[in-house]
């Protein structure tokens, strides 16, 4: 990880300030919520007790059929098209289907949809009507009840037959519409509201599934509907700026008063979209969706209503219709003696909680993020400057050495960067400068050691050689040379010759470095240079095959052609000594970006892994040690190749061929700088 990233992470630690403030504001917002919840629940309990004390018309019993209001008259035809807006609030019929009830100022409409794939048909007047698929419809008023049989053998109008004796004001016959398809049948009828029905019973009897049930049974339930009387009484008891609803235990709407509203506020107090987003994202613990709480829904099937139905008050926070507002809903049971007759729901919209929380949080966030940005900018600027200074030290240290580890004299001539600084980086730069001076001096000493040794060893070697010659002549003149001493004398002469060759090689290496450095460049066509070398090498290759791969167009380079030819001579001599008599050699030239690449590959044994980084060093050789009397291999050939490549701002490298059939040596050249006149 870079230094700038580390300091940036340190700057991010200042985020603990806004995080701590955010947690504090959330706690404050939670306390405000709890206070409002307790106040609204207390108000709801008071209103619920008032409804019981004033004997408000609340539903009796645990279950009932809810009658919805319809704005337009419903056509009684047995089809459910007119019932589509009311279908989402249909009431189940013991798993057989669904029931829908609606009313207008004149009629009570009944729609029954029964799911049944197996039908047993009969008309209501048939003797076996009770054994077929049929419906039992019961009417209830003032404790008096009467049942009617609905059955049909075919779609169309159907007349219900009464099963009970006549009851005053109850009709003797009921006319309905019967429609069916492969999934079941549907029955639709209407009753005059002048009957004043208090309850309704519906019994669905399936002949294929009936096993021991009473075919005349019916489930009677009271009728529930929206009550204007209860709504008026509720409006007198509910607090201001609160929407109140009374629900049946099953969640059906019985009464409603008031509207959701907020206290008047100045335009500056209206939260903007950003403040609203901040509140919803960072502060609000949980805000429910407002869709299930819509005003025109005849039933609220939510968890809070179910909890109040079980006798447990419940509260909920949800999103409000106005921007930036929240709504608190409190549901409490209505009843006495432990019996729940309904649920009272109070809803109050408020901007106070979001406004207070937003103001506190936004002020904290602005201050905290301002401090964070300033601290981060300062640390980033400091880290950038520190990284830049360290990068200068790194670049200077890397430029002070060349590929083989030697120090670059051009760098050492100039001043090492940042040595005048008075901080720790200045101390480090001065330490680097001192170290490079010591290493540079030692490196220069090692580079000139060969020439110094060769100069110092010439005289002792001449003395040893002349002494051996004088000793041999003296012993031979006196015939005093023992036969056993001749081999030792020959070995001494051979050792002196080898030492002399080494001394001459060291002197030659020093002269060669100076000669390569003094070579004059010129513009030449490398294709002709390499072709000329290849033509000269073919007679020397003997039985070995030499291939030359050259580009078809001239390849010009500003270079020293005699140095390149000398490097190729060394490479060819090295490759020839490792290539079998029947082997092959391949010399190729190709153009690269801003230069050229010459490669000489030969068949033979691969390079040892341990020698890959040392092949082009001075006095390093892979050839077998010479036997006494043979000329020693001094390992200067590849060293010369490396010097030639570096003189042309290139590099020399060696690699094993991909098929392990031999070795390839490569010269990558980029040319020599042009001299200015």
Buried (B, 14 or more C-beta within 10 A) or exposed (E): EEEBEEBBEEBEEBEEBBEEBBEEBBEBBBEBBEEBBEBBBEBBBEBBBBBBEEEBEBBEEEEBBBBBEBEEBBEBEBEBEBBEEBEEBBBEBEEBBBBBBBBBEEBBBBBBBBBBEEBBBBBBEBEEBBBBBBBBBBBBBEEEBBBBBBBBBEBEEBBBBBBBEEBEEBBEEBEBBBBBEEEBBBBBBBBEBEEEBBBBBBBBBBBEEBEEEEBBEBBBBBBBBBBEEBBEBBEEBBBEBBBBBBBBBBBBBBBBBBEBBBEEEEEEEBBEEEBBEBBBEBBBEEBBEEEBBEEEBBBBEBEBBBBBBEEEBBBBBBBBEBEBBBBBBBBBBBBEEEEBBBBBBBBBBBBBBBBBBBBBBBEBBEEBBEEBEEBBEEBBEEBEEBBEBBEBBEEBBEEBBEEEEBBBEEBBEEEBBBBEBEEEBBEBBBEBBEEBEEBBEEBBEEBEEBBEBBEEBBEEBEEBBEEBEEBBEEBEEEEEBEEEEEEEBEEBBBEBBBBBBBBEBBBBBBEBBEBBEEBEBEEBBBBEBBBEBBEEBEEEBEEBEBEBEBBEEEBBBBBBBBBBBBBBBBBBEBBBBBBEEEBBBBBBBEBEEEBBBBBBBBBBEEBEEEEEEEBBBBBBBBEEEEEEEEEBBBBBBBBBBBBBBBBBBBBBBBBBBEEEBBBBBBBBBBBBEEEEE
